[in-house]
Amino acid sequence: MKQLILTLLLALFCLPGTQAQTVNSSAQNKQQLRMDRREDREKQRAVRTADYVRYMDSLLLSHNFSFIPQNFQRQPAGQFHQIFNPNFMLGIYTGWVDLYLPYVTGSFPPYQITVLNYSLPNSSVQDYKAVQGNGDWTITFSSQLFSAYTYNFTLNVTTATGGATLTIASDMFNTVVYSGQITAYR
């Protein structure tokens, strides 16, 4: 009987330690699985980001893309305007530039919002340059837009996000800055 009681007491004291070791190893296994899954997700995201950067680079090199604005503002410190019309865009294509954007005219108040609506053949576009930086592109060109004023266009594109900023500076009017995104030819 003593032997049975001693065996039961020994088993009683040994079980919690065994369970604690089992619980600890189970928790360690779960933690290791979480770490492995996190590393896999990070690698997949890095691959997707690299693929998107290559896509954006090839899109910008193809000269068949559109800048879709989401908002614009006259500089310096002009009123901020949201763009809800999905048809507004700047398209850079092989052979021509398609321009359909709202624009702020006037050198002093009251400022007027007009629409720049031009299809420019390459002969009307001067000094076109596309320069690749570290994670971005800067595309510049100028045109007179069939008028007496020169308009200078600067498009800065972040390749990891597809986001872009277009700046239109003019001899006559204040600079207007647009924020938006780059898409494939539409």
C-alpha positions as CSV (number, residue, x, y, z in Angstrom):
1,M,0.0,0.0,0.0
2,K,2.9,2.4,0.9
3,Q,4.4,1.6,-2.5
4,L,1.1,2.5,-4.3
5,I,0.8,5.8,-2.4
6,L,4.4,6.7,-3.1
7,T,4.0,5.8,-6.8
8,L,0.8,8.0,-7.0
9,L,2.6,10.9,-5.2
10,L,5.6,10.6,-7.5
11,A,3.3,10.5,-10.6
12,L,1.4,13.5,-9.2
13,F,4.5,15.5,-8.8
14,C,6.0,14.5,-12.2
15,L,3.0,15.1,-14.3
16,P,2.9,19.0,-14.0
17,G,6.5,19.2,-15.1
18,T,5.8,17.0,-18.1
19,Q,2.8,19.0,-19.0
20,A,4.8,22.2,-18.7
21,Q,7.4,20.9,-21.0
22,T,4.8,19.8,-23.5
23,V,3.0,23.2,-23.3
24,N,6.4,25.0,-23.7
25,S,7.4,23.0,-26.7
26,S,4.0,23.4,-28.2
27,A,4.1,27.2,-27.7
28,Q,7.6,27.2,-29.2
29,N,6.4,25.3,-32.2
30,K,3.5,27.7,-32.7
31,Q,5.9,30.7,-32.3
32,Q,8.3,29.2,-34.9
33,L,5.4,28.6,-37.3
34,R,4.3,32.2,-37.0
35,M,7.8,33.4,-37.6
36,D,8.1,31.2,-40.7
37,R,4.8,32.4,-42.1
38,R,5.7,36.0,-41.4
39,E,9.0,35.6,-43.2
40,D,7.2,33.9,-46.2
41,R,4.7,36.8,-46.4
42,E,7.5,39.3,-46.3
43,K,9.3,37.5,-49.1
44,Q,6.1,37.4,-51.2
45,R,5.5,41.1,-50.6
46,A,9.1,41.9,-51.7
47,V,8.6,39.8,-54.9
48,R,5.3,41.5,-55.7
49,T,6.9,45.0,-55.1
50,A,9.8,44.2,-57.3
51,D,7.4,42.9,-60.0
52,Y,5.4,46.1,-59.8
53,V,8.5,48.3,-60.0
54,R,9.6,46.4,-63.2
55,Y,6.1,46.8,-64.6
56,M,6.2,50.6,-63.9
57,D,9.6,50.9,-65.5
58,S,8.6,49.1,-68.6
59,L,5.3,51.1,-68.8
60,L,7.2,54.4,-68.6
61,L,9.7,53.3,-71.2
62,S,7.0,52.2,-73.6
63,H,5.6,55.8,-74.0
64,N,2.1,54.3,-73.7
65,F,0.8,55.4,-70.3
66,S,-1.6,57.9,-68.7
67,F,-1.4,60.1,-65.7
68,I,-4.8,60.2,-63.9
69,P,-5.1,63.2,-61.6
70,Q,-7.0,63.0,-58.3
71,N,-6.5,66.6,-57.1
72,F,-4.8,69.8,-58.1
73,Q,-3.7,73.1,-56.6
74,R,-2.4,76.5,-57.9
75,Q,1.0,77.4,-56.4
76,P,1.8,79.0,-54.1
77,A,-0.8,78.0,-51.5
78,G,-3.8,78.1,-53.8
79,Q,-7.1,76.4,-53.2
80,F,-7.0,72.6,-53.2
81,H,-9.4,71.0,-55.8
82,Q,-10.5,67.4,-55.9
83,I,-11.0,65.9,-59.3
84,F,-14.0,63.6,-59.7
85,N,-14.2,63.5,-63.5
86,P,-12.6,60.2,-64.5
87,N,-11.9,61.5,-68.0
88,F,-9.2,64.0,-67.0
89,M,-5.8,62.8,-67.9
90,L,-2.4,63.4,-69.4
91,G,-1.5,60.6,-71.9
92,I,2.0,60.1,-73.2
93,Y,1.9,57.9,-76.2
94,T,4.1,57.0,-79.1
95,G,3.7,59.8,-81.5
96,W,1.7,62.3,-79.5
97,V,0.7,63.7,-76.1
98,D,-2.9,63.8,-75.1
99,L,-3.8,66.6,-72.6
100,Y,-7.2,66.9,-70.9
101,L,-6.8,68.6,-67.5
102,P,-8.4,71.3,-65.5
103,Y,-6.1,74.3,-65.1
104,V,-6.1,77.5,-63.1
105,T,-5.6,80.7,-65.2
106,G,-5.0,84.2,-64.1
107,S,-2.0,85.8,-62.5
108,F,-4.0,87.4,-59.7
109,P,-7.5,86.9,-58.2
110,P,-10.1,86.1,-59.3
111,Y,-8.6,82.9,-60.7
112,Q,-10.5,81.0,-63.3
113,I,-10.6,77.2,-63.7
114,T,-10.4,76.2,-67.4
115,V,-9.7,73.0,-69.2
116,L,-6.5,72.3,-71.2
117,N,-7.8,70.1,-74.0
118,Y,-5.1,69.4,-76.6
119,S,-3.8,66.5,-78.7
120,L,-0.2,67.4,-79.4
121,P,1.8,65.6,-82.1
122,N,5.5,65.0,-81.2
123,S,6.4,68.0,-83.4
124,S,4.6,70.3,-80.8
125,V,6.5,68.8,-77.9
126,Q,10.0,70.1,-77.2
127,D,12.8,68.8,-74.9
128,Y,11.2,65.5,-73.9
129,K,13.4,63.8,-71.3
130,A,12.8,60.7,-69.1
131,V,15.4,60.3,-66.4
132,Q,15.4,57.3,-64.0
133,G,16.4,58.0,-60.5
134,N,16.6,55.7,-57.4
135,G,13.0,54.4,-57.2
136,D,11.5,57.1,-59.3
137,W,11.3,58.7,-62.8
138,T,11.3,62.3,-63.8
139,I,9.7,63.1,-67.2
140,T,10.0,66.7,-68.5
141,F,8.9,68.4,-71.7
142,S,7.5,71.7,-72.9
143,S,4.9,72.9,-75.4
144,Q,3.3,76.1,-76.5
145,L,-0.1,74.4,-76.7
146,F,-0.8,76.3,-79.9
147,S,-0.6,79.6,-78.0
148,A,1.9,82.4,-77.4
149,Y,2.9,81.0,-73.9
150,T,5.3,78.1,-73.1
151,Y,4.0,75.5,-70.7
152,N,6.7,73.3,-69.0
153,F,5.5,69.9,-67.8
154,T,7.3,67.9,-65.1
155,L,6.0,64.4,-64.1
156,N,7.6,62.7,-61.1
157,V,6.6,59.1,-60.8
158,T,7.4,56.8,-57.8
159,T,7.7,53.3,-59.2
160,A,7.0,51.4,-56.0
161,T,3.6,52.9,-55.6
162,G,2.6,54.1,-59.1
163,G,1.9,57.5,-57.6
164,A,2.8,60.6,-59.5
165,T,3.0,64.4,-59.3
166,L,2.5,66.6,-62.4
167,T,3.7,70.2,-62.4
168,I,2.6,72.6,-65.1
169,A,4.5,75.9,-65.1
170,S,3.7,78.6,-67.5
171,D,5.3,81.9,-68.7
172,M,2.0,83.7,-68.0
173,F,0.2,81.9,-65.2
174,N,1.0,80.5,-61.8
175,T,2.3,76.9,-61.5
176,V,-0.3,74.2,-61.0
177,V,0.5,70.9,-59.3
178,Y,-1.5,67.7,-59.8
179,S,-1.4,64.5,-57.7
180,G,-2.5,61.2,-59.1
181,Q,-1.4,57.8,-60.5
182,I,0.1,56.2,-63.5
183,T,-1.9,53.7,-65.5
184,A,-1.4,51.8,-68.7
185,Y,-2.7,53.3,-72.0
186,R,-6.5,53.6,-72.0
